[in-house]
């Protein structure tokens, strides 16, 4: 006997509802801060590679 097709949609809807809810205690980081830190890390690594070649 084949499984019901509706089970997948209902469980996916529950996951979407779970992940859409925001936690009031969660740390909120500005996306531009993350991009800036990534660029700074790349610059730092490249600077260290040029100062200390292997």
N, C-alpha and C positions, 0 to 999 in steps of 0.2 A: 504494500500500500504506500503510495507516495506521500512525502511530507507536505505539510501545508506551506504555501508560499508566503503567507502573511507574517510568519514569525520573524523573519529577518528584518522587515520594515519596522516592526514594533520595537525590537531590541535596538535598532539603529536610532530610532527616535528617542529612546531613553538615554542613549549615550550622548546624542546631540544636546539634549536638555541638560545633562549632567555637566558637560564641558562648557556650555554657554553661561552657566551660573558663575558669578564672580565671588570670590571669597573676600570678605571685608578685611581680613587680617593679612592678605597676600601683599608681598612687596611689589610695588608698581615702579617699573623702570621705563624712562623715556626711550623710545626707539632710537632717537638721534644720539643718545649717550652710548648705546651699544655699538652703533656704527662708528662713532668717534673712538671708542676704546679699541675696536678692531683695527682701525686705521693706525692708531698709535702703536699697537702691538706689532703690526707689520713694519712700521718705520723703525721701531726698536730692534727687531730681529735683523733687518737689513743693515742697520748701523753696526750692530755687533758682528755681523758676518764680514763687513768691510774692515772693521778694526782688528778682528782676530781670525784671519783666514786659516783654513786647515790645509 
